[in-house]
Amino acid sequence: MPPRAKYTKEEIINRAFEMARKRGIEAVVARELGKELGTSSSPIFTAFKNMEELHNEVRKVAMKEFEACIHDALNYTPAFKYVGMKMIEFAMKEPKLFQLLYMREHDGRETYTMLINELGDTVGVCIEIMQKEYDLSEQEAELLFRQVWLHTFGICVLVAGKVCRISPEEISEMLSVEFQGTLMLIKSGTFKTIPVTGKELGK
């Protein structure tokens, strides 16, 4: 029979989560986690196949933290701007968790669409609201959402990486400018992809 675990899976996940929250997921290694638990690494590998499995569980807890920040989005107008501001706030207050969720390296197969889909049901709700409030087609609303979210993500990276400090007022203005500018462009019917042309450098 396998040895009886001294700690439950939930206890190990919670301790690993707190480590990731303070020091980043890269700090959650078996030896250090064992020290945090006051034991060896044996209980960890009794409860989990490997550290990757544990890291995935920590990500799930981190996602629940993020979802708790935006759960009441539909009580605010515009809902998608509220989601954006709360996402940036989360990146400010929980930089290590934001990095864990949205700034981790992938195997090269992750697409921009897949990354957006990790936001969950919020995406569909925001797109539906955009369609109704601004008389957009589903395709236009998706384009608007993707563009504004990309802008929002860029701000999140700046604050989570402590590259610079941005005030709530500046954030609100940035999101409004991006949203209104993109909306006007879509509504004008003149949007098109403009390719870069010209001579190659050095020739």
C-alpha positions in Angstrom: 0.0 0.0 0.0 1.2 3.5 -0.7 2.2 5.6 2.4 -0.6 7.6 4.0 -0.3 11.3 3.0 0.4 13.6 5.9 -1.2 16.4 4.1 -4.3 16.4 1.9 -4.2 17.5 -1.8 -6.1 20.6 -0.9 -3.7 21.6 1.8 -0.7 21.1 -0.5 -2.4 23.1 -3.3 -3.2 25.9 -1.0 0.3 26.2 0.3 1.7 26.0 -3.2 -0.8 28.7 -4.3 0.4 31.0 -1.6 4.0 30.4 -2.6 3.1 31.2 -6.3 1.2 34.3 -5.2 4.2 35.7 -3.4 7.2 34.4 -5.4 5.9 33.1 -8.7 5.2 29.6 -9.9 8.9 29.1 -10.6 9.4 29.1 -6.8 7.0 26.2 -6.4 9.5 23.3 -6.5 9.3 20.1 -4.5 12.1 20.9 -2.0 10.9 24.4 -1.2 7.3 23.4 -0.9 8.3 20.6 1.4 10.1 23.1 3.6 6.9 25.3 3.6 4.9 22.2 4.7 7.5 21.3 7.3 8.3 18.0 5.8 10.1 16.3 2.9 8.9 16.3 -0.7 7.4 12.8 -0.2 3.8 13.9 0.7 3.7 16.0 -2.5 4.5 13.0 -4.8 2.1 10.8 -2.8 -0.7 13.2 -3.7 0.4 14.2 -7.2 2.1 12.4 -10.1 4.5 15.2 -10.6 5.0 19.0 -10.1 3.4 19.8 -13.4 0.1 18.3 -12.2 0.4 20.4 -9.0 1.2 23.6 -11.0 -2.0 23.0 -13.1 -4.0 22.8 -9.9 -2.5 26.0 -8.7 -3.4 27.7 -12.0 -7.0 26.6 -11.4 -7.1 28.3 -8.0 -5.5 31.4 -9.5 -8.2 31.5 -12.2 -10.9 31.3 -9.6 -9.3 34.4 -7.9 -9.5 36.3 -11.2 -13.0 35.2 -11.9 -14.0 36.4 -8.4 -12.8 39.9 -9.5 -15.0 40.1 -12.5 -18.0 38.0 -11.5 -20.3 41.1 -11.1 -19.4 42.6 -14.5 -23.0 42.6 -15.7 -23.9 45.0 -12.9 -21.8 47.7 -14.5 -22.0 49.7 -17.7 -20.2 49.3 -20.0 -19.5 45.7 -18.8 -16.5 45.1 -21.0 -14.8 48.2 -19.8 -15.4 47.1 -16.2 -13.8 43.7 -17.0 -10.8 45.5 -18.5 -10.3 47.7 -15.5 -10.7 44.8 -13.1 -8.2 42.7 -15.1 -5.7 45.5 -14.9 -6.4 45.9 -11.2 -5.8 42.2 -10.7 -2.5 42.5 -12.6 -1.5 45.3 -10.2 -2.5 43.6 -7.0 -1.6 40.1 -7.9 1.3 40.4 -10.4 2.6 36.8 -9.9 -0.9 35.3 -10.4 -1.4 37.4 -13.5 1.9 36.2 -14.9 1.0 32.6 -14.0 -2.3 32.9 -15.9 -1.4 35.0 -18.9 2.3 35.4 -19.2 3.6 31.9 -19.1 5.4 30.3 -22.0 3.6 27.8 -24.2 4.7 25.1 -26.6 4.3 27.4 -29.7 0.8 26.1 -30.6 -1.1 28.6 -28.5 -2.9 31.1 -30.7 -4.3 34.5 -29.8 -7.8 33.1 -30.0 -7.0 30.3 -27.6 -5.6 32.8 -25.2 -8.7 34.9 -25.3 -10.9 31.8 -24.8 -9.1 31.3 -21.5 -11.2 34.2 -20.2 -14.2 31.9 -20.2 -17.8 32.9 -20.5 -17.0 36.6 -20.0 -16.0 36.9 -23.7 -19.4 35.7 -25.1 -21.3 38.0 -22.6 -19.2 41.1 -23.6 -19.6 40.4 -27.3 -23.4 40.0 -27.0 -23.6 43.2 -25.1 -21.5 45.0 -27.7 -23.8 43.8 -30.5 -26.9 45.0 -28.7 -25.6 48.4 -27.4 -23.7 49.4 -30.5 -25.7 47.7 -33.3 -22.8 45.5 -34.4 -22.7 42.2 -36.2 -21.2 39.3 -34.3 -18.1 39.6 -36.5 -17.7 43.3 -35.8 -18.3 42.8 -32.0 -15.6 40.1 -32.0 -13.2 42.4 -33.8 -13.9 45.2 -31.3 -13.5 42.9 -28.3 -10.2 41.3 -29.5 -8.7 44.7 -30.3 -9.7 46.3 -26.9 -8.6 43.2 -25.0 -5.2 43.3 -26.7 -4.8 46.9 -25.6 -5.9 45.9 -22.1 -3.5 43.0 -22.0 -0.6 45.3 -22.9 -1.4 47.6 -20.0 -1.7 44.5 -17.7 1.8 43.4 -18.8 3.2 46.9 -18.0 1.8 46.9 -14.5 2.3 43.3 -13.7 6.0 43.6 -14.8 6.3 46.8 -12.8 7.5 48.5 -15.9 5.6 51.7 -15.0 2.9 53.0 -12.7 -0.5 54.0 -14.3 -3.2 55.7 -12.3 -6.9 54.5 -12.4 -7.8 57.7 -14.2 -5.2 57.1 -16.9 -6.3 53.5 -17.3 -9.9 54.6 -17.8 -8.9 57.2 -20.4 -6.7 54.7 -22.3 -9.4 52.1 -22.5 -12.0 54.7 -23.6 -9.8 56.0 -26.3 -9.0 52.6 -27.7 -12.6 51.4 -27.5 -14.1 54.5 -29.1 -11.4 54.8 -31.8 -11.9 51.1 -32.8 -15.7 51.4 -32.7 -15.6 54.5 -34.9 -13.3 52.8 -37.4 -15.6 49.7 -37.6 -18.7 51.9 -37.9 -17.1 53.9 -40.7 -16.9 50.8 -42.9 -13.4 51.8 -44.0 -11.5 49.3 -41.9 -9.0 47.2 -43.9 -5.7 45.5 -43.3 -2.9 47.6 -44.7 0.2 45.6 -45.6 3.7 46.9 -45.1 5.5 47.4 -48.4 8.8 48.9 -49.5 12.4 48.1 -50.2 14.2 45.7 -47.8 16.6 47.3 -45.4 20.1 47.5 -46.7 19.1 47.2 -50.4 
